[in-house]
């Protein structure tokens, strides 16, 4: 590798697309046909004679199977055409003419070397459409290859191949095919246990049928298959990476028989992205594997033929790249298995989709199909992509963390019968980092969650109870739309910016929390039920039901919108702080509507009396609602409700004293409050009337008495 190539590689770091220099990129599909004037070697092949190439050669294979026990030597190219199958039983070794050799092979990675290939040579072997070339006959010989490179960890084949027909790999040994192009089928029979080292960047756009074993990348070489149409995986497809590399597998995988899997490994700083889907195939044959009905992926079929698996072995794996919402492993515990294993390091599995996907199977850490025999050794990430909405519709069995990034959603449970989900608890590494949205919607299986942090939200929307325990510090909104959310021990929702019980059947159970209650530091709203006591140090609003005590501190506020149901409290009521009453229809907000005569703010269904008052609103104080004056009472209803009663109309100067004054009840008629300056001005003129009358009567009486006393003193006057 020249010095310019090394500089370019150092400048860009990882060679994600296998780029060494601008001159070394060569991924465009080859457009090759048998060269004009090519030597026809069909007769020699049919006669089992060795062939020495001296330029381009063509063999036309008749219908049926032709077994060739000779070998190809020399310098040139070989094109296989016809309608039959040519089986090679001996290894062949020839070289491409020097004038056509252009590819550059380099080694990068320092102490962790890996090989890259740029500007690949044109194909040395071409299999035309309709023809089949078979390497080997179930043994270790029959490969065409030339290996001039000292590549670490494997033998790079210089003889690149174009397959527009079929290339069958019937070999038990390990082998490399160089760079592959074309649009045909490359197939490997089952149960041969050979290993195909698939290295480099390949323009091939056809189908790969892996019958036994294939290494799509290794620590010694990266791989890129940007155009492969489909993979029929009937053995083990293994993906690995060099240090610090990202490898993407964009194609769909299919399985036809029980027992296949995809194993993923990666080195530190590396990642494997699987952007397609791993599905069962019941149609299309080898050349176009497909599934007639996608629901077959999700149900058990005879002989478990649709049981597929993936083993993530200390790797960083990502399903999806943010451009699709087809989950990589569609199915249930009956049809798929997913293992997170520790090898050199723990595993990470990231979900990166742009729409809703459902994981219907558990993630465990067992051996192959026995996935639940051990916990999965890894962590899960729901990537922060708009629309990335992942549902875990099965009980999960991995022991690590679950991270929900901003803009992402994780649902535990599908909301349908049989689709309940959960996360493993009780392990040292377990925690939930919720910076997006966590939603629990199980229908029948109650679950427990703990150690939830982050800036995201939490929603309980299933009929089954969800219990929060331990350290819960997330700061987003807590919403209960259905079922029960329960708190135990020292768990609080103190850092949640809002608590919302949005339906009458929504329930927040705090009876087993420390102190048997809920401390509201921000807001509690809605129309559901809090089972237990509530201490309000923030804001409480709505037609809520509190089965225990309601205590409002000086920094708390009760907000009531008239026209709806009041706050209902079953325990004791102790008040301080603010009251905010907002007009609804029945309080005169609607055009032409008369203000309500009475408004119940708090229905106290317990036996004890209500203690305390709202700040500045003692018994009988005036409260204005939409321009209408009411007086507040803490002894309303059945004796301990908090009620607003509409004030009487103002008296005029010529009117008789108010009924309240006549009855001697001055609590409403004569007591001024800071909220009722008009009321204060209304009573004092009435109180002055008797004094004014007395001022007129008493002087007149004194004069009459003086006149009766007499006589000359009076006259003298």
Buried (B, 14 or more C-beta within 10 A) or exposed (E): BEEEBBEBBEEEEBBBBBBBBEBBBBBEEBEBEBBEEBBEBBEBBBEEBBBBBEEBBBBBBEEEEBEBBBBBBBBBBBBBBBEBBBBBBBBBBBBBBEEBEBBBBBBBBEEBBBBBBBBBBBBBBBBBEBBBBBBBBEEEBBBBBBBEBEBBBBBBBBBBBBBBBBBBBBBBBBBBBBBBBBBBBBBBBBEBEBBBBBBBBBBBBBBBBBBBBBBBBBBBBBBBBBBBBBBBBBBBBBBBBBBBBBBBBBBBBBBBBBBBBBBBBBBEBBBBBBBBBBBBBBEBEBBBBBBEEEEBBBEBBEEBBBBBBBBBBBBBBBBBBBEBBBBBBBBBBBBBBBBBBBEEBBBBBBBBBBEBBBBBBBBBBBEEBEBBEBBBBBBBBBBBBEEBBBBBBBBBBBBBBBBBBBBBBBBBBBBEEEBBBBBBBEEEBBBBBBBBBBBBBBBEBBBBBBBBBBBBBBBBBBBBBBBBBBEBBBBBBBBBBBBBBBBBEEBBBBBBBBBBBBBEBBBBBBBBBEEEBBBBBBBBBBBBBBBBBBBBBBBBBBBBBBBBBBBBBEEBBBBBBBBEEBBBBBBBBBBBBBBEBBBBEBBBBEEEBEBBEEBBBBBBBBEEEBEEBBBEBBEBBBBEBBEBBBBBBBEBBEEBBBBBBBBEEEBEEEEEBBEBBEEEEEEBBBBBBEBBEEBEEBBEEBEEEEEEEEEEEEEEEEEEEEEEEEEEEEEEE
